[in-house]
């Protein structure tokens, strides 16, 4: 099966425009100075001299939430992640600035990377790929229910440092 980002975007009902560079392999799209600026911003350590991964605990609550969303939805990871690398930092910054990400193009590049490596990876995108397979009438015999962890709830917000405030009581 072969299709491009535009076709995948049509199938999923999402735009196939915006930032579409999968920077895991090509960090040249972000110059060293930009990578340093991202590390300083997300770690809240403006004195850093070299770009580096940023611990989730060093981020603001908003950036922790964006990081969580990215590693669960944009570039899913099967294992726990507590460090934001250059690629994660780039996406956090784009979302923080409300710039559009071309999710179909990122998905295609991420899947291609996983398919062309000898190391073991979790694929992710199950809920999105199901729509694509159904579109192409691929019979899916084995079904796996969505896990509760795939939802953002009060626990997610509290884990990111937000305080939950009770609303007014309904009469």
N, CA, C and O atoms as a DFTB+ gen file, in Angstrom:
684 C
 N C O
     1  1       0.843      -1.164       0.000
     2  2       0.000       0.000       0.000
     3  2       0.896       1.239       0.000
     4  3       1.824       1.334       0.804
     5  1       0.626       2.169      -0.883
     6  2       1.406       3.394      -0.964
     7  2       0.461       4.574      -1.125
     8  3      -0.376       4.580      -2.027
     9  1       0.586       5.558      -0.271
    10  2      -0.169       6.794      -0.446
    11  2       0.627       7.923       0.168
    12  3       1.503       7.703       1.005
    13  1       0.314       9.132      -0.253
    14  2       1.072      10.288       0.209
    15  2       0.352      10.974       1.363
    16  3      -0.741      10.573       1.760
    17  1       0.977      12.000       1.885
    18  2       0.435      12.708       3.042
    19  2      -0.918      13.337       2.731
    20  3      -1.810      13.352       3.579
    21  1      -1.069      13.856       1.513
    22  2      -2.339      14.489       1.155
    23  2      -3.470      13.463       1.186
    24  3      -4.544      13.734       1.722
    25  1      -3.228      12.290       0.614
    26  2      -4.248      11.235       0.597
    27  2      -4.556      10.763       2.015
    28  3      -5.722      10.584       2.367
    29  1      -3.511      10.557       2.839
    30  2      -3.731      10.142       4.221
    31  2      -4.519      11.212       4.975
    32  3      -5.395      10.888       5.778
    33  1      -4.214      12.470       4.723
    34  2      -4.960      13.564       5.345
    35  2      -6.435      13.528       4.967
    36  3      -7.300      13.762       5.812
    37  1      -6.727      13.238       3.703
    38  2      -8.124      13.122       3.262
    39  2      -8.823      11.972       3.975
    40  3      -9.957      12.121       4.431
    41  1      -8.158      10.833       4.073
    42  2      -8.741       9.664       4.734
    43  2      -9.029       9.956       6.207
    44  3     -10.091       9.607       6.722
    45  1      -8.071      10.601       6.878
    46  2      -8.209      10.879       8.312
    47  2      -9.052      12.117       8.598
    48  3      -9.491      12.331       9.728
    49  1      -9.274      12.931       7.567
    50  2     -10.042      14.151       7.760
    51  2      -9.259      15.229       8.486
    52  3      -9.830      16.020       9.237
    53  1      -7.938      15.261       8.259
    54  2      -7.088      16.282       8.883
    55  2      -6.279      16.986       7.802
    56  3      -6.039      16.400       6.746
    57  1      -5.849      18.226       8.033
    58  2      -5.050      18.928       7.030
    59  2      -3.697      18.256       6.818
    60  3      -3.103      17.719       7.754
    61  1      -3.227      18.292       5.597
    62  2      -1.899      17.751       5.264
    63  2      -0.993      18.908       4.863
    64  3      -0.302      18.851       3.846
    65  1      -1.009      19.947       5.671
    66  2      -0.157      21.108       5.437
    67  2       0.482      21.491       6.764
    68  3       0.024      21.069       7.827
    69  1       1.523      22.276       6.700
    70  2       2.212      22.717       7.902
    71  2       3.594      22.096       7.997
    72  3       4.093      21.540       7.019
    73  1       4.212      22.184       9.160
    74  2       5.564      21.666       9.383
    75  2       5.565      20.159       9.160
    76  3       4.800      19.430       9.790
    77  1       6.436      19.694       8.250
    78  2       6.397      18.266       7.897
    79  2       7.766      17.605       7.881
    80  3       7.935      16.545       7.277
    81  1       8.736      18.212       8.531
    82  2      10.090      17.642       8.504
    83  2      10.283      16.757       9.727
    84  3      10.175      17.214      10.865
    85  1      10.569      15.493       9.475
    86  2      10.821      14.540      10.547
    87  2      12.291      14.670      10.924
    88  3      13.152      14.058      10.292
    89  1      12.578      15.459      11.944
    90  2      13.963      15.865      12.207
    91  2      14.791      14.846      12.974
    92  3      15.913      15.150      13.378
    93  1      14.265      13.646      13.183
    94  2      15.064      12.615      13.868
    95  2      16.364      12.377      13.097
    96  3      17.439      12.304      13.693
    97  1      16.262      12.258      11.768
    98  2      17.447      12.002      10.956
    99  2      18.111      13.283      10.443
   100  3      19.320      13.297      10.212
   101  1      17.345      14.349      10.264
   102  2      17.893      15.556       9.649
   103  2      17.703      16.754      10.571
   104  3      16.734      17.502      10.443
   105  1      18.635      16.925      11.499
   106  2      18.538      18.048      12.430
   107  2      19.080      19.340      11.810
   108  3      19.065      20.389      12.454
   109  1      19.563      19.265      10.550
   110  2      20.095      20.461       9.901
   111  2      19.010      21.500       9.665
   112  3      19.311      22.675       9.452
   113  1      17.725      21.069       9.700
   114  2      16.635      22.028       9.535
   115  2      16.618      23.015      10.713
   116  3      16.128      24.137      10.588
   117  1      17.153      22.582      11.842
   118  2      17.259      23.456      13.000
   119  2      18.735      23.713      13.266
   120  3      19.469      22.800      13.643
   121  1      19.157      24.912      13.078
   122  2      20.558      25.241      13.322
   123  2      20.870      25.099      14.812
   124  3      19.971      25.122      15.653
   125  1      22.128      24.957      15.115
   126  2      22.578      24.760      16.487
   127  2      22.058      25.860      17.415
   128  3      21.663      25.585      18.548
   129  1      22.059      27.101      16.933
   130  2      21.584      28.221      17.745
   131  2      20.095      28.057      18.069
   132  3      19.659      28.371      19.177
   133  1      19.328      27.569      17.109
   134  2      17.884      27.344      17.346
   135  2      17.672      26.207      18.342
   136  3      16.818      26.303      19.223
   137  1      18.448      25.129      18.203
   138  2      18.352      24.017      19.149
   139  2      18.695      24.484      20.570
   140  3      18.040      24.083      21.532
   141  1      19.712      25.325      20.696
   142  2      20.095      25.855      22.004
   143  2      18.967      26.704      22.584
   144  3      18.636      26.589      23.764
   145  1      18.381      27.555      21.744
   146  2      17.291      28.426      22.202
   147  2      16.104      27.587      22.692
   148  3      15.483      27.924      23.700
   149  1      15.786      26.492      21.981
   150  2      14.696      25.614      22.411
   151  2      15.012      24.973      23.755
   152  3      14.157      24.930      24.640
   153  1      16.257      24.465      23.915
   154  2      16.661      23.837      25.180
   155  2      16.575      24.835      26.331
   156  3      16.109      24.495      27.419
   157  1      17.023      26.058      26.093
   158  2      16.977      27.084      27.134
   159  2      15.532      27.419      27.511
   160  3      15.207      27.560      28.690
   161  1      14.677      27.542      26.506
   162  2      13.279      27.898      26.749
   163  2      12.550      26.803      27.516
   164  3      11.861      27.084      28.496
   165  1      12.698      25.560      27.079
   166  2      11.931      24.478      27.690
   167  2      12.476      24.070      29.053
   168  3      11.712      23.658      29.926
   169  1      13.793      24.179      29.246
   170  2      14.383      23.794      30.533
   171  2      14.322      24.942      31.536
   172  3      14.557      24.744      32.728
   173  1      14.007      26.135      31.054
   174  2      13.984      27.346      31.865
   175  2      15.376      27.654      32.429
   176  3      15.507      28.251      33.497
   177  1      16.410      27.236      31.692
   178  2      17.801      27.461      32.098
   179  2      18.490      28.268      30.995
   180  3      19.147      27.703      30.120
   181  1      18.336      29.583      31.045
   182  2      18.848      30.438      29.976
   183  2      20.373      30.451      29.917
   184  3      20.942      30.930      28.936
   185  1      21.051      29.934      30.950
   186  2      22.509      29.921      30.985
   187  2      23.124      28.727      30.254
   188  3      24.348      28.631      30.167
   189  1      22.304      27.819      29.730
   190  2      22.844      26.670      28.988
   191  2      23.730      27.157      27.844
   192  3      23.449      28.180      27.221
   193  1      24.794      26.419      27.577
   194  2      25.729      26.781      26.504
   195  2      25.621      25.861      25.290
   196  3      26.036      26.231      24.191
   197  1      25.064      24.662      25.483
   198  2      24.913      23.710      24.372
   199  2      23.512      23.121      24.392
   200  3      22.928      22.953      25.463
   201  1      22.960      22.804      23.217
   202  2      21.638      22.179      23.175
   203  2      21.678      20.816      23.854
   204  3      22.679      20.104      23.774
   205  1      20.609      20.465      24.509
   206  2      20.547      19.175      25.189
   207  2      19.106      18.735      25.358
   208  3      18.182      19.533      25.204
   209  1      18.916      17.454      25.679
   210  2      17.586      16.962      26.001
   211  2      17.137      17.627      27.289
   212  3      17.953      17.972      28.144
   213  1      15.821      17.804      27.417
   214  2      15.264      18.491      28.581
   215  2      14.392      17.522      29.363
   216  3      13.536      16.850      28.788
   217  1      14.607      17.447      30.682
   218  2      13.792      16.598      31.540
   219  2      12.384      17.170      31.641
   220  3      12.195      18.382      31.749
   221  1      11.398      16.273      31.605
   222  2      10.007      16.703      31.706
   223  2       9.777      17.522      32.974
   224  3       9.039      18.507      32.952
   225  1      10.405      17.118      34.080
   226  2      10.232      17.819      35.351
   227  2      10.774      19.233      35.361
   228  3      10.400      20.026      36.225
   229  1      11.653      19.573      34.415
   230  2      12.217      20.924      34.350
   231  2      11.366      21.871      33.502
   232  3      11.634      23.071      33.445
   233  1      10.343      21.327      32.845
   234  2       9.497      22.141      31.965
   235  2       8.366      22.794      32.754
   236  3       8.003      22.348      33.843
   237  1       7.819      23.865      32.173
   238  2       6.613      24.456      32.751
   239  2       5.469      23.461      32.592
   240  3       5.573      22.512      31.814
   241  1       4.395      23.670      33.316
   242  2       3.247      22.766      33.239
   243  2       2.689      22.671      31.820
   244  3       2.339      21.584      31.362
   245  1       2.604      23.799      31.130
   246  2       2.096      23.787      29.754
   247  2       3.002      22.968      28.850
   248  3       2.513      22.171      28.049
   249  1       4.309      23.150      28.963
   250  2       5.239      22.403      28.114
   251  2       5.228      20.910      28.458
   252  3       5.412      20.077      27.571
   253  1       5.016      20.560      29.736
   254  2       4.878      19.154      30.106
   255  2       3.656      18.544      29.424
   256  3       3.717      17.419      28.930
   257  1       2.554      19.279      29.396
   258  2       1.329      18.795      28.754
   259  2       1.532      18.627      27.250
   260  3       1.102      17.624      26.679
   261  1       2.178      19.589      26.606
   262  2       2.462      19.491      25.175
   263  2       3.395      18.311      24.890
   264  3       3.202      17.588      23.913
   265  1       4.405      18.116      25.742
   266  2       5.329      16.992      25.590
   267  2       4.563      15.670      25.683
   268  3       4.769      14.769      24.871
   269  1       3.692      15.563      26.666
   270  2       2.898      14.345      26.845
   271  2       2.058      14.083      25.597
   272  3       1.986      12.949      25.122
   273  1       1.423      15.131      25.063
   274  2       0.594      14.986      23.863
   275  2       1.430      14.515      22.672
   276  3       0.992      13.663      21.900
   277  1       2.620      15.067      22.528
   278  2       3.489      14.719      21.397
   279  2       3.930      13.261      21.466
   280  3       3.870      12.553      20.460
   281  1       4.374      12.799      22.642
   282  2       4.873      11.421      22.719
   283  2       3.751      10.394      22.733
   284  3       4.008       9.200      22.573
   285  1       2.520      10.832      22.920
   286  2       1.388       9.908      22.875
   287  2       0.662       9.947      21.537
   288  3       0.027       8.961      21.163
   289  1       0.738      11.062      20.800
   290  2      -0.073      11.225      19.597
   291  2       0.693      11.593      18.336
   292  3       0.461      10.993      17.286
   293  1       1.593      12.558      18.408
   294  2       2.285      13.015      17.209
   295  2       3.377      12.026      16.820
   296  3       3.427      11.579      15.675
   297  1       4.241      11.684      17.751
   298  2       5.303      10.690      17.532
   299  2       5.228       9.706      18.694
   300  3       6.004       9.806      19.645
   301  1       4.288       8.749      18.623
   302  2       4.041       7.868      19.767
   303  2       5.245       7.024      20.163
   304  3       6.031       6.585      19.323
   305  1       5.360       6.815      21.465
   306  2       6.415       5.971      22.018
   307  2       5.762       4.905      22.888
   308  3       4.819       5.194      23.625
   309  1       6.255       3.688      22.804
   310  2       5.732       2.612      23.632
   311  2       6.302       2.647      25.038
   312  3       5.626       2.258      25.991
   313  1       7.523       3.102      25.179
   314  2       8.165       3.129      26.480
   315  2       7.988       4.501      27.116
   316  3       7.727       5.490      26.432
   317  1       8.133       4.543      28.430
   318  2       8.022       5.816      29.128
   319  2       9.110       6.778      28.682
   320  3      10.248       6.368      28.452
   321  1       8.779       8.011      28.564
   322  2       9.747       9.013      28.136
   323  2       9.710      10.170      29.116
   324  3       8.642      10.691      29.437
   325  1      10.872      10.567      29.584
   326  2      10.969      11.713      30.473
   327  2      11.898      12.782      29.951
   328  3      12.040      13.839      30.566
   329  1      12.551      12.513      28.791
   330  2      13.461      13.485      28.198
   331  2      12.959      13.920      26.828
   332  3      12.644      13.086      25.979
   333  1      12.888      15.207      26.624
   334  2      12.495      15.752      25.323
   335  2      13.753      15.988      24.505
   336  3      14.570      16.844      24.847
   337  1      13.911      15.223      23.414
   338  2      15.062      15.410      22.530
   339  2      14.771      16.565      21.569
   340  3      13.747      17.238      21.689
   341  1      15.679      16.789      20.617
   342  2      15.532      17.916      19.688
   343  2      14.218      17.856      18.921
   344  3      13.567      18.882      18.724
   345  1      13.822      16.656      18.484
   346  2      12.582      16.536      17.727
   347  2      11.381      16.892      18.601
   348  3      10.509      17.648      18.174
   349  1      11.330      16.359      19.810
   350  2      10.234      16.689      20.726
   351  2      10.210      18.184      21.027
   352  3       9.145      18.801      21.053
   353  1      11.386      18.761      21.254
   354  2      11.458      20.186      21.560
   355  2      10.921      21.026      20.405
   356  3      10.228      22.022      20.615
   357  1      11.249      20.612      19.194
   358  2      10.767      21.322      18.013
   359  2       9.243      21.321      17.969
   360  3       8.624      22.359      17.735
   361  1       8.638      20.148      18.196
   362  2       7.174      20.051      18.147
   363  2       6.516      20.792      19.303
   364  3       5.464      21.403      19.119
   365  1       7.117      20.751      20.496
   366  2       6.572      21.513      21.627
   367  2       6.557      22.989      21.276
   368  3       5.572      23.684      21.524
   369  1       7.653      23.467      20.697
   370  2       7.745      24.876      20.316
   371  2       6.703      25.236      19.262
   372  3       6.062      26.283      19.355
   373  1       6.529      24.371      18.258
   374  2       5.523      24.648      17.218
   375  2       4.125      24.730      17.815
   376  3       3.355      25.631      17.483
   377  1       3.798      23.786      18.700
   378  2       2.473      23.792      19.313
   379  2       2.310      24.989      20.238
   380  3       1.234      25.583      20.300
   381  1       3.371      25.347      20.958
   382  2       3.335      26.503      21.852
   383  2       3.066      27.778      21.058
   384  3       2.372      28.674      21.539
   385  1       3.611      27.864      19.845
   386  2       3.407      29.031      18.981
   387  2       2.164      28.890      18.103
   388  3       1.885      29.746      17.263
   389  1       1.411      27.785      18.311
   390  2       0.175      27.500      17.577
   391  2       0.398      27.395      16.069
   392  3      -0.441      27.821      15.275
   393  1       1.538      26.823      15.690
   394  2       1.806      26.573      14.278
   395  2       1.321      25.171      13.925
   396  3       1.374      24.257      14.748
   397  1       0.854      25.018      12.707
   398  2       0.289      23.747      12.282
   399  2       1.370      22.715      11.961
   400  3       2.391      23.028      11.351
   401  1       1.119      21.481      12.387
   402  2       1.992      20.343      12.102
   403  2       1.288      19.473      11.075
   404  3       0.095      19.201      11.211
   405  1       2.001      19.036      10.059
   406  2       1.446      18.155       9.026
   407  2       1.510      16.719       9.557
   408  3       2.444      15.976       9.255
   409  1       0.502      16.340      10.353
   410  2       0.499      15.035      10.997
   411  2       0.594      13.882      10.005
   412  3       1.360      12.950      10.251
   413  1      -0.155      13.895       8.882
   414  2      -0.022      12.767       7.939
   415  2       1.407      12.577       7.421
   416  3       1.874      11.443       7.314
   417  1       2.100      13.661       7.101
   418  2       3.480      13.546       6.606
   419  2       4.412      13.027       7.702
   420  3       5.274      12.190       7.435
   421  1       4.245      13.520       8.936
   422  2       5.062      13.057      10.056
   423  2       4.806      11.573      10.297
   424  3       5.747      10.811      10.522
   425  1       3.537      11.155      10.251
   426  2       3.193       9.740      10.453
   427  2       3.888       8.854       9.421
   428  3       4.478       7.832       9.773
   429  1       3.819       9.244       8.157
   430  2       4.419       8.441       7.083
   431  2       5.926       8.309       7.297
   432  3       6.483       7.221       7.148
   433  1       6.582       9.410       7.645
   434  2       8.034       9.360       7.864
   435  2       8.389       8.537       9.107
   436  3       9.386       7.814       9.113
   437  1       7.574       8.650      10.153
   438  2       7.817       7.890      11.380
   439  2       7.638       6.384      11.124
   440  3       8.443       5.572      11.580
   441  1       6.594       6.028      10.404
   442  2       6.354       4.622      10.075
   443  2       7.491       4.086       9.206
   444  3       7.954       2.965       9.418
   445  1       7.946       4.878       8.230
   446  2       9.053       4.447       7.367
   447  2      10.314       4.221       8.187
   448  3      11.051       3.267       7.937
   449  1      10.569       5.080       9.157
   450  2      11.759       4.920       9.998
   451  2      11.672       3.626      10.805
   452  3      12.649       2.883      10.898
   453  1      10.507       3.358      11.385
   454  2      10.329       2.145      12.179
   455  2      10.467       0.899      11.304
   456  3      11.055      -0.097      11.726
   457  1       9.927       0.955      10.089
   458  2       9.965      -0.206       9.186
   459  2      11.372      -0.505       8.692
   460  3      11.672      -1.643       8.330
   461  1      12.234       0.498       8.671
   462  2      13.585       0.326       8.126
   463  2      14.670       0.295       9.194
   464  3      15.772       0.799       8.978
   465  1      14.368      -0.283      10.324
   466  2      15.364      -0.402      11.388
   467  2      15.353      -1.827      11.934
   468  3      14.349      -2.532      11.845
   469  1      16.463      -2.227      12.486
   470  2      16.538      -3.576      13.053
   471  2      16.095      -3.601      14.510
   472  3      15.800      -4.671      15.043
   473  1      16.045      -2.441      15.165
   474  2      15.621      -2.416      16.561
   475  2      14.103      -2.461      16.665
   476  3      13.390      -2.099      15.729
   477  1      13.626      -2.910      17.814
   478  2      12.202      -3.095      18.027
   479  2      11.550      -1.780      18.438
   480  3      12.071      -1.059      19.289
   481  1      10.412      -1.475      17.833
   482  2       9.674      -0.250      18.141
   483  2       8.192      -0.554      18.210
   484  3       7.707      -1.482      17.562
   485  1       7.471       0.233      19.002
   486  2       6.014       0.198      18.961
   487  2       5.579       1.174      17.882
   488  3       6.156       2.252      17.741
   489  1       4.564       0.796      17.123
   490  2       4.150       1.633      16.004
   491  2       3.289       2.805      16.430
   492  3       3.526       3.922      15.971
   493  1       2.316       2.605      17.274
   494  2       1.413       3.690      17.613
   495  2       0.480       3.987      16.448
   496  3       0.435       3.218      15.488
   497  1      -0.253       5.067      16.512
   498  2      -1.193       5.508      15.484
   499  2      -2.322       4.508      15.238
   500  3      -3.033       4.634      14.242
   501  1      -2.511       3.517      16.116
   502  2      -3.509       2.478      15.877
   503  2      -4.889       3.011      15.544
   504  3      -5.523       2.555      14.593
   505  1      -5.360       3.978      16.327
   506  2      -6.692       4.509      16.099
   507  2      -6.798       5.260      14.775
   508  3      -7.874       5.315      14.178
   509  1      -5.695       5.835      14.313
   510  2      -5.702       6.529      13.023
   511  2      -5.525       5.551      11.861
   512  3      -6.195       5.666      10.834
   513  1      -4.613       4.586      12.032
   514  2      -4.378       3.620      10.958
   515  2      -5.599       2.732      10.715
   516  3      -5.817       2.279       9.591
   517  1      -6.386       2.482      11.741
   518  2      -7.615       1.701      11.559
   519  2      -8.509       2.366      10.517
   520  3      -9.090       1.687       9.671
   521  1      -8.618       3.681      10.578
   522  2      -9.429       4.409       9.575
   523  2      -8.865       4.234       8.175
   524  3      -9.616       4.051       7.217
   525  1      -7.529       4.291       8.054
   526  2      -6.902       4.125       6.732
   527  2      -7.121       2.708       6.215
   528  3      -7.439       2.525       5.040
   529  1      -6.955       1.700       7.074
   530  2      -7.174       0.311       6.647
   531  2      -8.620       0.075       6.234
   532  3      -8.881      -0.601       5.239
   533  1      -9.551       0.624       6.987
   534  2     -10.975       0.472       6.624
   535  2     -11.265       1.155       5.293
   536  3     -12.059       0.655       4.497
   537  1     -10.624       2.296       5.050
   538  2     -10.807       3.002       3.781
   539  2     -10.401       2.118       2.600
   540  3     -11.054       2.114       1.556
   541  1      -9.301       1.363       2.789
   542  2      -8.814       0.472       1.735
   543  2      -9.398      -0.936       1.843
   544  3      -8.915      -1.865       1.195
   545  1     -10.439      -1.091       2.665
   546  2     -11.169      -2.337       2.863
   547  2     -10.233      -3.483       3.261
   548  3     -10.303      -4.583       2.714
   549  1      -9.360      -3.195       4.224
   550  2      -8.490      -4.227       4.791
   551  2      -9.250      -4.838       5.960
   552  3      -9.667      -4.128       6.875
   553  1      -9.430      -6.158       5.928
   554  2     -10.172      -6.847       6.978
   555  2      -9.306      -6.920       8.233
   556  3      -8.217      -7.493       8.215
   557  1      -9.794      -6.344       9.304
   558  2      -9.066      -6.339      10.566
   559  2      -9.730      -7.346      11.508
   560  3     -10.745      -7.042      12.133
   561  1      -9.159      -8.527      11.603
   562  2      -9.741      -9.612      12.397
   563  2      -9.564      -9.379      13.895
   564  3     -10.525      -9.488      14.658
   565  1      -8.348      -9.063      14.317
   566  2      -8.070      -8.903      15.743
   567  2      -8.227      -7.432      16.116
   568  3      -7.602      -6.557      15.516
   569  1      -9.063      -7.176      17.104
   570  2      -9.288      -5.804      17.539
   571  2      -8.775      -5.635      18.959
   572  3      -8.908      -6.535      19.788
   573  1      -8.185      -4.472      19.233
   574  2      -7.703      -4.146      20.566
   575  2      -8.417      -2.879      21.004
   576  3      -8.389      -1.869      20.300
   577  1      -9.050      -2.932      22.153
   578  2      -9.792      -1.773      22.654
   579  2      -8.845      -0.652      23.042
   580  3      -7.707      -0.901      23.439
   581  1      -9.311       0.574      22.928
   582  2      -8.535       1.739      23.340
   583  2      -8.360       1.682      24.849
   584  3      -9.292       1.350      25.581
   585  1      -7.158       2.008      25.306
   586  2      -6.890       2.001      26.741
   587  2      -7.221       3.357      27.338
   588  3      -7.149       4.379      26.655
   589  1      -7.575       3.366      28.585
   590  2      -7.903       4.618      29.267
   591  2      -6.732       5.599      29.260
   592  3      -6.943       6.810      29.308
   593  1      -5.521       5.098      29.202
   594  2      -4.331       5.948      29.224
   595  2      -4.261       6.838      27.983
   596  3      -3.528       7.827      27.974
   597  1      -5.015       6.496      26.938
   598  2      -5.004       7.280      25.704
   599  2      -5.855       8.542      25.817
   600  3      -5.938       9.323      24.869
   601  1      -6.482       8.741      26.966
   602  2      -7.326       9.915      27.148
   603  2      -6.655      10.900      28.094
   604  3      -5.927      10.513      29.009
   605  1      -6.911      12.170      27.856
   606  2      -6.425      13.196      28.767
   607  2      -7.510      13.412      29.806
   608  3      -8.645      13.745      29.467
   609  1      -7.167      13.227      31.054
   610  2      -8.125      13.410      32.142
   611  2      -7.541      14.277      33.228
   612  3      -6.481      14.879      33.053
   613  1      -8.233      14.342      34.357
   614  2      -7.774      15.185      35.462
   615  2      -6.402      14.751      35.964
   616  3      -5.595      15.587      36.370
   617  1      -6.132      13.432      35.936
   618  2      -4.824      12.932      36.371
   619  2      -3.693      13.465      35.507
   620  3      -2.605      13.752      36.006
   621  1      -3.951      13.597      34.203
   622  2      -2.943      14.129      33.287
   623  2      -2.604      15.570      33.657
   624  3      -1.433      15.943      33.725
   625  1      -3.636      16.375      33.893
   626  2      -3.410      17.777      34.230
   627  2      -2.709      17.918      35.580
   628  3      -1.816      18.752      35.726
   629  1      -3.103      17.113      36.567
   630  2      -2.461      17.177      37.881
   631  2      -1.006      16.730      37.778
   632  3      -0.140      17.289      38.451
   633  1      -0.723      15.715      36.932
   634  2       0.652      15.252      36.731
   635  2       1.532      16.298      36.086
   636  3       2.754      16.257      36.223
   637  1       0.920      17.236      35.383
   638  2       1.672      18.319      34.732
   639  2       1.765      19.557      35.622
   640  3       2.280      20.592      35.198
   641  1       1.266      19.453      36.860
   642  2       1.406      20.567      37.799
   643  2       0.239      21.516      37.870
   644  3       0.299      22.505      38.600
   645  1      -0.838      21.244      37.124
   646  2      -2.013      22.108      37.202
   647  2      -2.804      21.789      38.475
   648  3      -2.819      20.644      38.925
   649  1      -3.450      22.785      39.046
   650  2      -4.316      22.590      40.193
   651  2      -5.748      22.591      39.690
   652  3      -6.167      23.499      38.973
   653  1      -6.488      21.569      40.072
   654  2      -7.885      21.487      39.664
   655  2      -8.736      22.297      40.614
   656  3      -8.611      22.176      41.833
   657  1      -9.603      23.123      40.054
   658  2     -10.481      23.974      40.855
   659  2     -11.890      23.478      40.646
   660  3     -12.331      23.283      39.513
   661  1     -12.591      23.275      41.736
   662  2     -13.983      22.841      41.657
   663  2     -14.833      23.997      41.129
   664  3     -14.693      25.138      41.568
   665  1     -15.705      23.684      40.189
   666  2     -16.605      24.697      39.646
   667  2     -17.743      24.959      40.594
   668  3     -17.863      24.293      41.622
   669  1     -18.596      25.939      40.260
   670  2     -19.736      26.241      41.135
   671  2     -20.692      25.054      41.184
   672  3     -20.907      24.375      40.180
   673  1     -21.249      24.818      42.336
   674  2     -22.199      23.708      42.507
   675  2     -23.465      23.993      41.718
   676  3     -23.986      25.108      41.738
   677  1     -23.952      22.975      41.024
   678  2     -25.188      23.160      40.241
   679  2     -26.380      23.056      41.172
   680  3     -26.387      22.262      42.113
   681  1     -27.378      23.864      40.898
   682  2     -28.563      23.892      41.762
   683  2     -29.648      23.026      41.210
   684  3     -30.721      22.926      41.805
